Amino acid sequence: MVNETPEETPAAPEEVTQESAATESAQAETPSPAAAEDASPGEGTSETGEDTTDESGGLTLGSGAPAEESEGPVAEPMIRGKVDRFGVAMGTGRRKTSVARVRIRRGTGQLTINNRTLDDFCRVERDRRLVEAPLKATDQLGKVDVWVRVTGGGTTGQAGAIVLGIARALQVMDPSLHHTLASGSYLTRDSRMVERKKYGFKKARKSFQFSKR
C-alpha cells in the first residue's frame, strides 16, 4: 500500500493580503536609524529651537551670558578693644563672674598677672597652657609684654577671662591675626554660667533625701 500524504492547502488570497498589510504598517511605525539622526536637533540649535551659534561661527551653551557670581560682600571682623596713645593694645575678657583687663605691647615676653608671674599665679599646668595658647597660635610668645589685672570668680573662670582678654588685645594690635584667633575659638566668649539655686532644693537641681514616713 502506498501512504498518501495530505497535500498542503495554499493560503487563501485574503489571508495573505492581511498579513502583508500588518507587516507594512509595523515597518512604518518603527523609524529607521537614518530617520532618527535626521530627527535630532542640528548644529547651532538648542533643544528649545534657539540658535546657539555666535557671530564668529563657534558654538556656545545657552545664551552665552557669563554666570553670575553668588558670593556676597565679606563682613569686616568686629574688633573689641583699642590702642592708646602710647601704642599699648587693650582688651577685656570675661568668663563666669571673672573679669580680666589685659594690656599688651611689644617687648621681651614678660607676662604679669596681678603683679605675679604666670607660674606663681596659675598653679595648674592646664591653666598655664590655656593662658599661653593665643600667644603661641599667633607666634607672639616671647615677642610681647602682657600685663593682666583679673578679679572675681575662681581659677578656671579667671583663666578663661585672661585668654579672651589676650586674644582681643592681640586682635586690636594686629588685625591680620583675626583669622588665626577666630579659627582657634579664642575670640568666642564662653557664656556658660553657674545655674542658680532653687527654693526647696539643696543646690540648683539636687534635692533633699525623700522620707516617706
PyRosetta script that sets phi, psi and omega in degrees:
from pyrosetta import init, pose_from_sequence

init()
pose = pose_from_sequence("MVNETPEETPAAPEEVTQESAATESAQAETPSPAAAEDASPGEGTSETGEDTTDESGGLTLGSGAPAEESEGPVAEPMIRGKVDRFGVAMGTGRRKTSVARVRIRRGTGQLTINNRTLDDFCRVERDRRLVEAPLKATDQLGKVDVWVRVTGGGTTGQAGAIVLGIARALQVMDPSLHHTLASGSYLTRDSRMVERKKYGFKKARKSFQFSKR")
pose.set_psi(1, 145.1)
pose.set_omega(1, -179.9)
pose.set_phi(2, -104.0)
pose.set_psi(2, 124.1)
pose.set_omega(2, 179.8)
pose.set_phi(3, -74.3)
pose.set_psi(3, 124.8)
pose.set_omega(3, 179.9)
pose.set_phi(4, -94.8)
pose.set_psi(4, 117.6)
pose.set_omega(4, 178.6)
pose.set_phi(5, -88.1)
pose.set_psi(5, 134.4)
pose.set_omega(5, -179.9)
pose.set_phi(6, -67.9)
pose.set_psi(6, 132.6)
pose.set_omega(6, 179.7)
pose.set_phi(7, -77.4)
pose.set_psi(7, 143.0)
pose.set_omega(7, 178.5)
pose.set_phi(8, -70.6)
pose.set_psi(8, 134.2)
pose.set_omega(8, -179.7)
pose.set_phi(9, -88.1)
pose.set_psi(9, 131.8)
pose.set_omega(9, 179.7)
pose.set_phi(10, -66.0)
pose.set_psi(10, 147.4)
pose.set_omega(10, -179.2)
pose.set_phi(11, -67.1)
pose.set_psi(11, 151.9)
pose.set_omega(11, 179.8)
pose.set_phi(12, -67.5)
pose.set_psi(12, 145.7)
pose.set_omega(12, -178.9)
pose.set_phi(13, -61.7)
pose.set_psi(13, -29.6)
pose.set_omega(13, 179.2)
pose.set_phi(14, -67.7)
pose.set_psi(14, -40.1)
pose.set_omega(14, 179.1)
pose.set_phi(15, -64.7)
pose.set_psi(15, -39.2)
pose.set_omega(15, 179.9)
pose.set_phi(16, -63.2)
pose.set_psi(16, -42.6)
pose.set_omega(16, -179.4)
pose.set_phi(17, -66.2)
pose.set_psi(17, -34.8)
pose.set_omega(17, 178.4)
pose.set_phi(18, -67.7)
pose.set_psi(18, -42.9)
pose.set_omega(18, 178.8)
pose.set_phi(19, -63.4)
pose.set_psi(19, -43.0)
pose.set_omega(19, 179.9)
pose.set_phi(20, -64.9)
pose.set_psi(20, -35.9)
pose.set_omega(20, 179.4)
pose.set_phi(21, -67.9)
pose.set_psi(21, -38.9)
pose.set_omega(21, 178.3)
pose.set_phi(22, -65.9)
pose.set_psi(22, -38.3)
pose.set_omega(22, 179.3)
pose.set_phi(23, -65.9)
pose.set_psi(23, -42.2)
pose.set_omega(23, -179.7)
pose.set_phi(24, -65.1)
pose.set_psi(24, -37.7)
pose.set_omega(24, 179.3)
pose.set_phi(25, -68.9)
pose.set_psi(25, -35.7)
pose.set_omega(25, 177.7)
pose.set_phi(26, -67.2)
pose.set_psi(26, -39.3)
pose.set_omega(26, 177.5)
pose.set_phi(27, -66.2)
pose.set_psi(27, -33.3)
pose.set_omega(27, 179.2)
pose.set_phi(28, -69.9)
pose.set_psi(28, -32.6)
pose.set_omega(28, -178.8)
pose.set_phi(29, -74.8)
pose.set_psi(29, -34.2)
pose.set_omega(29, -179.8)
pose.set_phi(30, -86.4)
pose.set_psi(30, 115.5)
pose.set_omega(30, -178.3)
pose.set_phi(31, -73.4)
pose.set_psi(31, 151.4)
pose.set_omega(31, 177.1)
pose.set_phi(32, -81.1)
pose.set_psi(32, 159.0)
pose.set_omega(32, 178.0)
pose.set_phi(33, -57.3)
pose.set_psi(33, -37.1)
pose.set_omega(33, 179.6)
pose.set_phi(34, -64.4)
pose.set_psi(34, -38.4)
pose.set_omega(34, 179.0)
pose.set_phi(35, -68.5)
pose.set_psi(35, -35.4)
pose.set_omega(35, 178.1)
pose.set_phi(36, -64.4)
pose.set_psi(36, -38.6)
pose.set_omega(36, 177.8)
pose.set_phi(37, -65.8)
pose.set_psi(37, -38.6)
pose.set_omega(37, 178.7)
pose.set_phi(38, -67.1)
pose.set_psi(38, -29.4)
pose.set_omega(38, -177.9)
pose.set_phi(39, -76.5)
pose.set_psi(39, -21.5)
pose.set_omega(39, -179.7)
pose.set_phi(40, -67.8)
pose.set_psi(40, 150.5)
pose.set_omega(40, -178.7)
pose.set_phi(41, -63.8)
pose.set_psi(41, 139.5)
pose.set_omega(41, -178.1)
pose.set_phi(42, -79.0)
pose.set_psi(42, 178.0)
pose.set_omega(42, -179.9)
pose.set_phi(43, -69.4)
pose.set_psi(43, 142.4)
pose.set_omega(43, 178.1)
pose.set_phi(44, 86.9)
pose.set_psi(44, 2.7)
pose.set_omega(44, 177.5)
pose.set_phi(45, -128.9)
pose.set_psi(45, 143.1)
pose.set_omega(45, 177.6)
pose.set_phi(46, -91.5)
pose.set_psi(46, 179.4)
pose.set_omega(46, 179.9)
pose.set_phi(47, -63.3)
pose.set_psi(47, -29.1)
pose.set_omega(47, 178.6)
pose.set_phi(48, -84.2)
pose.set_psi(48, -1.5)
pose.set_omega(48, 179.1)
pose.set_phi(49, 92.6)
pose.set_psi(49, 2.5)
pose.set_omega(49, -178.2)
pose.set_phi(50, -80.3)
pose.set_psi(50, 147.0)
pose.set_omega(50, 179.5)
pose.set_phi(51, -78.6)
pose.set_psi(51, 125.9)
pose.set_omega(51, -177.1)
pose.set_phi(52, -111.2)
pose.set_psi(52, 12.4)
pose.set_omega(52, 178.7)
pose.set_phi(53, -89.7)
pose.set_psi(53, 137.0)
pose.set_omega(53, 177.5)
pose.set_phi(54, -88.8)
pose.set_psi(54, -178.9)
pose.set_omega(54, -176.9)
pose.set_phi(55, -65.4)
pose.set_psi(55, -32.7)
pose.set_omega(55, -178.5)
pose.set_phi(56, -78.1)
pose.set_psi(56, -4.5)
pose.set_omega(56, 178.3)
pose.set_phi(57, 96.9)
pose.set_psi(57, -8.1)
pose.set_omega(57, 179.4)
pose.set_phi(58, -80.5)
pose.set_psi(58, 167.8)
pose.set_omega(58, -179.9)
pose.set_phi(59, -97.4)
pose.set_psi(59, 143.1)
pose.set_omega(59, 175.6)
pose.set_phi(60, -127.9)
pose.set_psi(60, 157.4)
pose.set_omega(60, 179.2)
pose.set_phi(61, -92.7)
pose.set_psi(61, 125.3)
pose.set_omega(61, 178.9)
pose.set_phi(62, 66.3)
pose.set_psi(62, -137.0)
pose.set_omega(62, -179.2)
pose.set_phi(63, -83.4)
pose.set_psi(63, -11.7)
pose.set_omega(63, 179.9)
pose.set_phi(64, 83.5)
pose.set_psi(64, 4.9)
pose.set_omega(64, -179.6)
pose.set_phi(65, -76.2)
pose.set_psi(65, 142.7)
pose.set_omega(65, -180.0)
pose.set_phi(66, -66.2)
pose.set_psi(66, 147.5)
pose.set_omega(66, -179.5)
pose.set_phi(67, -69.0)
pose.set_psi(67, 140.9)
pose.set_omega(67, -179.2)
pose.set_phi(68, -79.8)
pose.set_psi(68, 137.1)
pose.set_omega(68, 178.9)
pose.set_phi(69, -79.6)
pose.set_psi(69, 127.5)
pose.set_omega(69, -177.4)
pose.set_phi(70, -92.0)
pose.set_psi(70, -3.3)
pose.set_omega(70, -177.7)
pose.set_phi(71, -74.0)
pose.set_psi(71, 127.4)
pose.set_omega(71, 179.7)
pose.set_phi(72, -88.9)
pose.set_psi(72, 179.9)
pose.set_omega(72, 179.0)
pose.set_phi(73, -67.0)
pose.set_psi(73, 140.5)
pose.set_omega(73, -179.3)
pose.set_phi(74, -82.0)
pose.set_psi(74, 126.6)
pose.set_omega(74, -178.7)
pose.set_phi(75, -74.6)
pose.set_psi(75, 139.5)
pose.set_omega(75, 178.5)
pose.set_phi(76, -74.8)
pose.set_psi(76, 143.3)
pose.set_omega(76, -179.2)
pose.set_phi(77, -67.2)
pose.set_psi(77, 144.9)
pose.set_omega(77, 177.7)
pose.set_phi(78, -84.3)
pose.set_psi(78, 122.0)
pose.set_omega(78, -177.9)
pose.set_phi(79, -101.8)
pose.set_psi(79, 119.0)
pose.set_omega(79, -180.0)
pose.set_phi(80, -107.3)
pose.set_psi(80, 91.4)
pose.set_omega(80, -179.6)
pose.set_phi(81, 161.9)
pose.set_psi(81, -177.5)
pose.set_omega(81, 179.4)
pose.set_phi(82, -157.6)
pose.set_psi(82, 165.8)
pose.set_omega(82, 178.1)
pose.set_phi(83, -118.2)
pose.set_psi(83, 127.5)
pose.set_omega(83, -178.1)
pose.set_phi(84, -80.8)
pose.set_psi(84, -177.4)
pose.set_omega(84, -175.8)
pose.set_phi(85, -70.0)
pose.set_psi(85, -15.9)
pose.set_omega(85, 178.8)
pose.set_phi(86, -92.4)
pose.set_psi(86, 2.4)
pose.set_omega(86, 179.8)
pose.set_phi(87, 82.8)
pose.set_psi(87, 18.1)
pose.set_omega(87, 179.6)
pose.set_phi(88, -94.1)
pose.set_psi(88, 125.4)
pose.set_omega(88, 179.2)
pose.set_phi(89, -85.0)
pose.set_psi(89, 135.2)
pose.set_omega(89, -176.6)
pose.set_phi(90, -122.4)
pose.set_psi(90, 138.2)
pose.set_omega(90, 178.0)
pose.set_phi(91, -147.2)
pose.set_psi(91, 149.7)
pose.set_omega(91, -179.0)
pose.set_phi(92, -120.3)
pose.set_psi(92, 131.4)
pose.set_omega(92, 178.5)
pose.set_phi(93, -122.3)
pose.set_psi(93, 148.7)
pose.set_omega(93, -179.3)
pose.set_phi(94, -135.8)
pose.set_psi(94, 144.7)
pose.set_omega(94, 176.6)
pose.set_phi(95, -156.2)
pose.set_psi(95, 123.3)
pose.set_omega(95, -174.4)
pose.set_phi(96, 55.2)
pose.set_psi(96, -118.1)
pose.set_omega(96, 179.1)
pose.set_phi(97, -106.8)
pose.set_psi(97, 14.5)
pose.set_omega(97, -178.7)
pose.set_phi(98, -97.6)
pose.set_psi(98, 144.6)
pose.set_omega(98, 178.0)
pose.set_phi(99, -131.2)
pose.set_psi(99, 126.2)
pose.set_omega(99, -179.0)
pose.set_phi(100, -120.7)
pose.set_psi(100, 129.3)
pose.set_omega(100, 176.0)
pose.set_phi(101, -109.9)
pose.set_psi(101, 121.5)
pose.set_omega(101, -170.0)
pose.set_phi(102, -116.7)
pose.set_psi(102, 139.4)
pose.set_omega(102, 174.2)
pose.set_phi(103, -126.0)
pose.set_psi(103, 130.8)
pose.set_omega(103, -178.4)
pose.set_phi(104, -131.3)
pose.set_psi(104, 137.7)
pose.set_omega(104, 174.2)
pose.set_phi(105, -149.2)
pose.set_psi(105, 163.2)
pose.set_omega(105, 179.1)
pose.set_phi(106, -63.6)
pose.set_psi(106, 133.9)
pose.set_omega(106, -177.3)
pose.set_phi(107, -167.7)
pose.set_psi(107, -147.4)
pose.set_omega(107, -173.7)
pose.set_phi(108, -107.0)
pose.set_psi(108, 4.8)
pose.set_omega(108, 177.4)
pose.set_phi(109, 98.9)
pose.set_psi(109, 19.5)
pose.set_omega(109, 177.8)
pose.set_phi(110, -75.9)
pose.set_psi(110, 138.6)
pose.set_omega(110, 179.5)
pose.set_phi(111, -130.0)
pose.set_psi(111, 113.6)
pose.set_omega(111, -176.5)
pose.set_phi(112, -121.1)
pose.set_psi(112, 129.3)
pose.set_omega(112, 178.6)
pose.set_phi(113, -123.9)
pose.set_psi(113, 114.6)
pose.set_omega(113, -177.4)
pose.set_phi(114, 52.1)
pose.set_psi(114, 45.7)
pose.set_omega(114, 178.8)
pose.set_phi(115, 61.1)
pose.set_psi(115, 26.6)
pose.set_omega(115, 176.8)
pose.set_phi(116, -131.4)
pose.set_psi(116, 156.7)
pose.set_omega(116, 178.7)
pose.set_phi(117, -73.7)
pose.set_psi(117, 166.4)
pose.set_omega(117, -178.9)
pose.set_phi(118, -64.9)
pose.set_psi(118, -42.6)
pose.set_omega(118, -179.9)
pose.set_phi(119, -66.9)
pose.set_psi(119, -31.0)
pose.set_omega(119, 179.6)
pose.set_phi(120, -77.9)
pose.set_psi(120, -35.2)
pose.set_omega(120, -177.2)
pose.set_phi(121, -80.8)
pose.set_psi(121, -45.8)
pose.set_omega(121, -179.3)
pose.set_phi(122, -99.7)
pose.set_psi(122, 103.3)
pose.set_omega(122, -178.3)
pose.set_phi(123, -83.4)
pose.set_psi(123, -14.1)
pose.set_omega(123, -178.9)
pose.set_phi(124, -98.4)
pose.set_psi(124, 134.2)
pose.set_omega(124, -178.6)
pose.set_phi(125, -62.0)
pose.set_psi(125, -35.3)
pose.set_omega(125, 179.6)
pose.set_phi(126, -61.9)
pose.set_psi(126, -40.8)
pose.set_omega(126, 179.5)
pose.set_phi(127, -69.4)
pose.set_psi(127, -35.8)
pose.set_omega(127, 178.6)
pose.set_phi(128, -65.8)
pose.set_psi(128, -41.8)
pose.set_omega(128, 178.2)
pose.set_phi(129, -67.3)
pose.set_psi(129, -34.6)
pose.set_omega(129, 179.4)
pose.set_phi(130, -65.9)
pose.set_psi(130, -39.5)
pose.set_omega(130, -179.7)
pose.set_phi(131, -69.3)
pose.set_psi(131, -36.9)
pose.set_omega(131, -178.2)
pose.set_phi(132, -82.5)
pose.set_psi(132, -9.6)
pose.set_omega(132, -174.4)
pose.set_phi(133, -58.9)
pose.set_psi(133, -50.2)
pose.set_omega(133, -179.9)
pose.set_phi(134, -64.5)
pose.set_psi(134, -30.8)
pose.set_omega(134, 178.1)
pose.set_phi(135, -70.2)
pose.set_psi(135, -38.8)
pose.set_omega(135, 178.2)
pose.set_phi(136, -71.1)
pose.set_psi(136, -37.1)
pose.set_omega(136, -178.3)
pose.set_phi(137, -64.9)
pose.set_psi(137, -33.4)
pose.set_omega(137, -179.7)
pose.set_phi(138, -98.4)
pose.set_psi(138, 6.6)
pose.set_omega(138, 179.1)
pose.set_phi(139, 58.6)
pose.set_psi(139, 40.8)
pose.set_omega(139, 178.7)
pose.set_phi(140, -112.7)
pose.set_psi(140, 2.1)
pose.set_omega(140, 179.8)
pose.set_phi(141, -69.6)
pose.set_psi(141, 124.4)
pose.set_omega(141, -177.4)
pose.set_phi(142, 88.4)
pose.set_psi(142, -2.3)
pose.set_omega(142, 180.0)
pose.set_phi(143, -111.5)
pose.set_psi(143, -12.5)
pose.set_omega(143, -178.4)
pose.set_phi(144, -131.1)
pose.set_psi(144, 154.1)
pose.set_omega(144, 173.3)
pose.set_phi(145, -99.8)
pose.set_psi(145, 132.7)
pose.set_omega(145, -176.7)
pose.set_phi(146, -119.1)
pose.set_psi(146, 128.0)
pose.set_omega(146, 176.0)
pose.set_phi(147, -122.3)
pose.set_psi(147, 126.1)
pose.set_omega(147, -174.0)
pose.set_phi(148, -127.1)
pose.set_psi(148, 139.5)
pose.set_omega(148, 170.3)
pose.set_phi(149, -127.3)
pose.set_psi(149, 113.5)
pose.set_omega(149, -175.0)
pose.set_phi(150, -122.6)
pose.set_psi(150, 140.2)
pose.set_omega(150, -179.5)
pose.set_phi(151, -137.2)
pose.set_psi(151, 156.0)
pose.set_omega(151, 173.8)
pose.set_phi(152, 78.1)
pose.set_psi(152, 156.4)
pose.set_omega(152, 175.3)
pose.set_phi(153, 74.2)
pose.set_psi(153, -168.8)
pose.set_omega(153, 179.7)
pose.set_phi(154, -108.9)
pose.set_psi(154, -164.9)
pose.set_omega(154, -175.2)
pose.set_phi(155, -67.0)
pose.set_psi(155, -41.1)
pose.set_omega(155, -179.2)
pose.set_phi(156, -68.0)
pose.set_psi(156, -44.4)
pose.set_omega(156, 178.6)
pose.set_phi(157, -65.1)
pose.set_psi(157, -39.2)
pose.set_omega(157, 179.1)
pose.set_phi(158, -66.9)
pose.set_psi(158, -38.6)
pose.set_omega(158, 178.0)
pose.set_phi(159, -63.6)
pose.set_psi(159, -42.9)
pose.set_omega(159, 177.8)
pose.set_phi(160, -65.0)
pose.set_psi(160, -37.4)
pose.set_omega(160, 178.2)
pose.set_phi(161, -67.0)
pose.set_psi(161, -38.3)
pose.set_omega(161, 179.6)
pose.set_phi(162, -65.1)
pose.set_psi(162, -41.0)
pose.set_omega(162, 179.9)
pose.set_phi(163, -61.1)
pose.set_psi(163, -46.3)
pose.set_omega(163, 179.8)
pose.set_phi(164, -64.8)
pose.set_psi(164, -39.7)
pose.set_omega(164, 178.6)
pose.set_phi(165, -65.4)
pose.set_psi(165, -41.2)
pose.set_omega(165, 178.3)
pose.set_phi(166, -65.2)
pose.set_psi(166, -41.7)
pose.set_omega(166, -179.5)
pose.set_phi(167, -63.7)
pose.set_psi(167, -41.8)
pose.set_omega(167, -179.9)
pose.set_phi(168, -68.6)
pose.set_psi(168, -36.5)
pose.set_omega(168, 177.9)
pose.set_phi(169, -68.1)
pose.set_psi(169, -39.0)
pose.set_omega(169, 176.5)
pose.set_phi(170, -65.1)
pose.set_psi(170, -36.9)
pose.set_omega(170, -180.0)
pose.set_phi(171, -65.7)
pose.set_psi(171, -42.5)
pose.set_omega(171, -179.4)
pose.set_phi(172, -73.9)
pose.set_psi(172, -27.4)
pose.set_omega(172, 177.6)
pose.set_phi(173, -71.9)
pose.set_psi(173, -40.4)
pose.set_omega(173, 179.4)
pose.set_phi(174, -139.9)
pose.set_psi(174, 97.3)
pose.set_omega(174, -177.8)
pose.set_phi(175, -60.9)
pose.set_psi(175, -19.1)
pose.set_omega(175, 179.3)
pose.set_phi(176, -68.5)
pose.set_psi(176, -14.2)
pose.set_omega(176, 178.4)
pose.set_phi(177, -85.6)
pose.set_psi(177, 3.7)
pose.set_omega(177, -174.7)
pose.set_phi(178, -61.3)
pose.set_psi(178, -47.3)
pose.set_omega(178, -174.7)
pose.set_phi(179, -65.3)
pose.set_psi(179, -36.8)
pose.set_omega(179, 178.4)
pose.set_phi(180, -66.4)
pose.set_psi(180, -42.9)
pose.set_omega(180, 179.9)
pose.set_phi(181, -70.3)
pose.set_psi(181, -38.1)
pose.set_omega(181, -179.4)
pose.set_phi(182, -69.5)
pose.set_psi(182, -37.7)
pose.set_omega(182, 179.4)
pose.set_phi(183, -66.3)
pose.set_psi(183, -28.2)
pose.set_omega(183, 176.8)
pose.set_phi(184, -88.8)
pose.set_psi(184, 3.7)
pose.set_omega(184, 179.5)
pose.set_phi(185, 62.0)
pose.set_psi(185, 28.9)
pose.set_omega(185, 178.0)
pose.set_phi(186, -83.0)
pose.set_psi(186, -16.5)
pose.set_omega(186, 179.7)
pose.set_phi(187, -97.1)
pose.set_psi(187, 4.8)
pose.set_omega(187, -179.0)
pose.set_phi(188, -94.7)
pose.set_psi(188, 125.0)
pose.set_omega(188, -179.7)
pose.set_phi(189, -81.2)
pose.set_psi(189, 126.0)
pose.set_omega(189, 178.7)
pose.set_phi(190, -79.1)
pose.set_psi(190, 108.2)
pose.set_omega(190, -173.5)
pose.set_phi(191, -89.0)
pose.set_psi(191, 5.6)
pose.set_omega(191, -179.4)
pose.set_phi(192, -69.6)
pose.set_psi(192, 135.3)
pose.set_omega(192, -179.1)
pose.set_phi(193, -129.3)
pose.set_psi(193, 162.6)
pose.set_omega(193, 177.6)
pose.set_phi(194, -71.5)
pose.set_psi(194, 130.0)
pose.set_omega(194, -179.9)
pose.set_phi(195, -70.1)
pose.set_psi(195, 137.5)
pose.set_omega(195, -175.0)
pose.set_phi(196, -72.8)
pose.set_psi(196, 156.1)
pose.set_omega(196, 177.9)
pose.set_phi(197, -74.8)
pose.set_psi(197, 142.3)
pose.set_omega(197, 178.7)
pose.set_phi(198, -105.2)
pose.set_psi(198, 152.3)
pose.set_omega(198, 178.5)
pose.set_phi(199, -67.1)
pose.set_psi(199, 135.1)
pose.set_omega(199, -179.8)
pose.set_phi(200, 86.8)
pose.set_psi(200, 0.4)
pose.set_omega(200, 177.8)
pose.set_phi(201, -119.1)
pose.set_psi(201, 154.4)
pose.set_omega(201, 179.8)
pose.set_phi(202, -73.2)
pose.set_psi(202, -38.9)
pose.set_omega(202, 175.7)
pose.set_phi(203, -131.7)
pose.set_psi(203, -152.5)
pose.set_omega(203, -178.6)
pose.set_phi(204, -63.0)
pose.set_psi(204, -41.2)
pose.set_omega(204, -179.9)
pose.set_phi(205, -131.9)
pose.set_psi(205, -14.4)
pose.set_omega(205, -178.6)
pose.set_phi(206, -73.7)
pose.set_psi(206, 132.1)
pose.set_omega(206, -177.8)
pose.set_phi(207, -104.9)
pose.set_psi(207, 166.6)
pose.set_omega(207, 176.0)
pose.set_phi(208, -75.8)
pose.set_psi(208, 160.8)
pose.set_omega(208, 180.0)
pose.set_phi(209, -65.7)
pose.set_psi(209, 133.5)
pose.set_omega(209, -176.8)
pose.set_phi(210, -82.9)
pose.set_psi(210, 133.6)
pose.set_omega(210, 178.1)
pose.set_phi(211, -120.2)
pose.set_psi(211, 115.2)
pose.set_omega(211, -178.8)
pose.set_phi(212, -73.8)
pose.set_psi(212, -31.6)
pose.set_omega(212, -179.5)
pose.set_phi(213, -124.1)
pose.dump_pdb("model.pdb")
